[in-house]
């Protein structure tokens, strides 16, 4: 891939890093990520990945933007209240970086559709707020052998973990958290 002068300028701060350089930026432009949930965590994640030049972002979230979301879901705006979150985010991300492709999936994915979405990307970022979805995303990542970045935040606390089923001996999300039966099924 040959980057344009405009792309070289846009990504120059990353390209200047000796561990990254032009080759690293080209790899980033050819990479893809699935972001599950475009709310409080998925908003900044999508913006940073778009700004960095991840070539294809697949966004999935069944919700619409609510006025109460706007103080923390920074990819959305007053103009996009009542719009599907994935469409609101796609509009903002296209403005932020026209080099990238954004694919919108405005629904909660069942197991088969989730597995297909996971198989179609290089990396999965789980920004959801419920355990049932987190375990489903984990199962799909394990089956597709795709790395999973799992993030959660509530009030003043947050956590982030990376799981890579392609690394021998590496635990998955389910292995790490075990049986959570009887616990509240929300992460928010």
RANORRA-V503127 format. One record per residue. N is the residue number from 1. RES is the residue in one small letter. PHI is phi in whole degrees, -180 to 180 (* if undefined). D_FIRST is the distance of its C-alpha to the first C-alpha in Angstrom with 2 decimals. Layout:
n->N res->RES phi->PHI d_first->D_FIRST
n->N res->RES phi->PHI d_first->D_FIRST
//
This chain:
n->1 res->x phi->* d_first->0.00
n->2 res->x phi->-105 d_first->3.79
n->3 res->x phi->-79 d_first->6.36
n->4 res->x phi->-77 d_first->9.62
n->5 res->x phi->-59 d_first->12.86
n->6 res->x phi->-63 d_first->14.18
n->7 res->x phi->-68 d_first->11.63
n->8 res->x phi->-60 d_first->12.21
n->9 res->x phi->-70 d_first->15.85
n->10 res->x phi->-56 d_first->15.93
n->11 res->x phi->-99 d_first->14.60
n->12 res->x phi->-59 d_first->16.27
n->13 res->x phi->-67 d_first->19.03
n->14 res->x phi->-75 d_first->16.94
n->15 res->x phi->-62 d_first->14.78
n->16 res->x phi->-67 d_first->18.22
n->17 res->x phi->-72 d_first->19.25
n->18 res->x phi->-61 d_first->19.25
n->19 res->x phi->-78 d_first->18.83
n->20 res->x phi->-115 d_first->15.64
n->21 res->x phi->47 d_first->13.85
n->22 res->x phi->-62 d_first->10.25
n->23 res->x phi->-60 d_first->9.27
n->24 res->x phi->-63 d_first->11.46
n->25 res->x phi->-67 d_first->10.14
n->26 res->x phi->-62 d_first->6.57
n->27 res->x phi->-64 d_first->8.89
n->28 res->x phi->-64 d_first->11.09
n->29 res->x phi->-64 d_first->9.00
n->30 res->x phi->-96 d_first->8.57
n->31 res->x phi->-96 d_first->12.27
n->32 res->x phi->-144 d_first->15.46
n->33 res->x phi->-143 d_first->19.04
n->34 res->x phi->-101 d_first->22.41
n->35 res->x phi->-110 d_first->24.89
n->36 res->x phi->-97 d_first->28.42
n->37 res->x phi->100 d_first->30.66
n->38 res->x phi->-117 d_first->29.78
n->39 res->x phi->-106 d_first->32.95
n->40 res->x phi->-60 d_first->33.94
n->41 res->x phi->-93 d_first->31.29
n->42 res->x phi->-63 d_first->28.59
n->43 res->x phi->-61 d_first->28.65
n->44 res->x phi->-67 d_first->27.54
n->45 res->x phi->-59 d_first->25.20
n->46 res->x phi->-63 d_first->23.35
n->47 res->x phi->-67 d_first->23.33
n->48 res->x phi->-68 d_first->22.06
n->49 res->x phi->-66 d_first->19.23
n->50 res->x phi->-65 d_first->18.27
n->51 res->x phi->-62 d_first->18.68
n->52 res->x phi->-71 d_first->16.62
n->53 res->x phi->101 d_first->13.61
n->54 res->x phi->-62 d_first->13.99
n->55 res->x phi->-64 d_first->12.04
n->56 res->x phi->-140 d_first->15.08
n->57 res->x phi->-115 d_first->18.67
n->58 res->x phi->-107 d_first->21.51
n->59 res->x phi->-110 d_first->24.83
n->60 res->x phi->-132 d_first->28.19
n->61 res->x phi->-172 d_first->31.58
n->62 res->x phi->-86 d_first->34.66
n->63 res->x phi->-86 d_first->36.25
n->64 res->x phi->-106 d_first->36.67
n->65 res->x phi->-72 d_first->36.64
n->66 res->x phi->-116 d_first->40.12
n->67 res->x phi->-54 d_first->41.51
n->68 res->x phi->-70 d_first->42.33
n->69 res->x phi->-80 d_first->38.63
n->70 res->x phi->-68 d_first->37.66
n->71 res->x phi->-75 d_first->38.90
n->72 res->x phi->-131 d_first->36.43
n->73 res->x phi->-103 d_first->33.73
n->74 res->x phi->-72 d_first->31.88
n->75 res->x phi->-78 d_first->29.16
n->76 res->x phi->-97 d_first->32.06
n->77 res->x phi->-145 d_first->34.50
n->78 res->x phi->-56 d_first->37.97
n->79 res->x phi->-67 d_first->36.61
n->80 res->x phi->-108 d_first->35.07
n->81 res->x phi->-59 d_first->38.25
n->82 res->x phi->76 d_first->39.03
n->83 res->x phi->-93 d_first->35.45
n->84 res->x phi->-55 d_first->33.63
n->85 res->x phi->-58 d_first->31.83
n->86 res->x phi->-66 d_first->28.54
n->87 res->x phi->-72 d_first->28.72
n->88 res->x phi->-60 d_first->29.83
n->89 res->x phi->-65 d_first->26.99
n->90 res->x phi->-59 d_first->24.36
n->91 res->x phi->-62 d_first->25.80
n->92 res->x phi->-66 d_first->25.70
n->93 res->x phi->-68 d_first->22.18
n->94 res->x phi->-66 d_first->20.91
n->95 res->x phi->-69 d_first->22.88
n->96 res->x phi->-69 d_first->21.54
n->97 res->x phi->-150 d_first->17.81
n->98 res->x phi->-71 d_first->16.86
n->99 res->x phi->-73 d_first->13.11
n->100 res->x phi->-100 d_first->14.21
n->101 res->x phi->-105 d_first->15.98
n->102 res->x phi->-121 d_first->19.52
n->103 res->x phi->-109 d_first->21.61
n->104 res->x phi->-105 d_first->25.35
n->105 res->x phi->-123 d_first->27.91
n->106 res->x phi->-85 d_first->31.22
n->107 res->x phi->-155 d_first->33.39
n->108 res->x phi->-79 d_first->34.50
n->109 res->x phi->-87 d_first->32.95
n->110 res->x phi->-73 d_first->35.31
n->111 res->x phi->-55 d_first->34.59
n->112 res->x phi->-67 d_first->32.95
n->113 res->x phi->-66 d_first->30.70
n->114 res->x phi->-64 d_first->29.82
n->115 res->x phi->-61 d_first->28.91
n->116 res->x phi->-64 d_first->26.62
n->117 res->x phi->-63 d_first->24.90
n->118 res->x phi->-64 d_first->24.54
n->119 res->x phi->-62 d_first->23.18
n->120 res->x phi->-83 d_first->20.40
n->121 res->x phi->-127 d_first->18.84
n->122 res->x phi->-91 d_first->17.94
n->123 res->x phi->-147 d_first->20.59
n->124 res->x phi->-119 d_first->23.82
n->125 res->x phi->-119 d_first->25.62
n->126 res->x phi->-93 d_first->29.28
n->127 res->x phi->-118 d_first->30.84
n->128 res->x phi->-84 d_first->33.84
n->129 res->x phi->-124 d_first->37.47
n->130 res->x phi->-145 d_first->39.26
n->131 res->x phi->-68 d_first->39.68
n->132 res->x phi->-57 d_first->39.75
n->133 res->x phi->-67 d_first->36.19
n->134 res->x phi->-59 d_first->35.07
n->135 res->x phi->-68 d_first->36.58
n->136 res->x phi->-65 d_first->35.04
n->137 res->x phi->-62 d_first->31.52
n->138 res->x phi->-59 d_first->32.29
n->139 res->x phi->-58 d_first->33.54
n->140 res->x phi->-65 d_first->30.41
n->141 res->x phi->-66 d_first->28.20
n->142 res->x phi->-64 d_first->30.52
n->143 res->x phi->-64 d_first->30.53
n->144 res->x phi->-88 d_first->26.75
n->145 res->x phi->54 d_first->26.31
n->146 res->x phi->-119 d_first->24.07
n->147 res->x phi->-67 d_first->24.43
n->148 res->x phi->-124 d_first->26.62
n->149 res->x phi->-103 d_first->27.10
n->150 res->x phi->-113 d_first->30.56
n->151 res->x phi->-128 d_first->31.95
n->152 res->x phi->-148 d_first->35.36
n->153 res->x phi->-147 d_first->37.47
n->154 res->x phi->-151 d_first->41.06
n->155 res->x phi->49 d_first->43.21
n->156 res->x phi->-100 d_first->42.67
n->157 res->x phi->-117 d_first->41.06
n->158 res->x phi->-155 d_first->37.62
n->159 res->x phi->-151 d_first->35.84
n->160 res->x phi->-144 d_first->32.41
n->161 res->x phi->-140 d_first->31.71
n->162 res->x phi->-119 d_first->28.83
n->163 res->x phi->-122 d_first->29.54
n->164 res->x phi->-131 d_first->27.46
n->165 res->x phi->-65 d_first->29.17
n->166 res->x phi->-82 d_first->26.96
n->167 res->x phi->-100 d_first->28.73
n->168 res->x phi->-57 d_first->32.11
n->169 res->x phi->83 d_first->35.02
n->170 res->x phi->-81 d_first->33.08
n->171 res->x phi->-74 d_first->35.11
n->172 res->x phi->-100 d_first->33.94
n->173 res->x phi->-58 d_first->35.09
n->174 res->x phi->-62 d_first->38.16
n->175 res->x phi->-61 d_first->39.04
n->176 res->x phi->-70 d_first->38.88
n->177 res->x phi->-96 d_first->40.93
n->178 res->x phi->66 d_first->43.13
n->179 res->x phi->-80 d_first->45.67
n->180 res->x phi->-113 d_first->45.90
n->181 res->x phi->-57 d_first->48.54
n->182 res->x phi->92 d_first->50.96
n->183 res->x phi->-88 d_first->48.65
n->184 res->x phi->-56 d_first->47.59
n->185 res->x phi->-93 d_first->44.53
n->186 res->x phi->-123 d_first->42.84
n->187 res->x phi->-106 d_first->40.60
n->188 res->x phi->-113 d_first->41.41
//
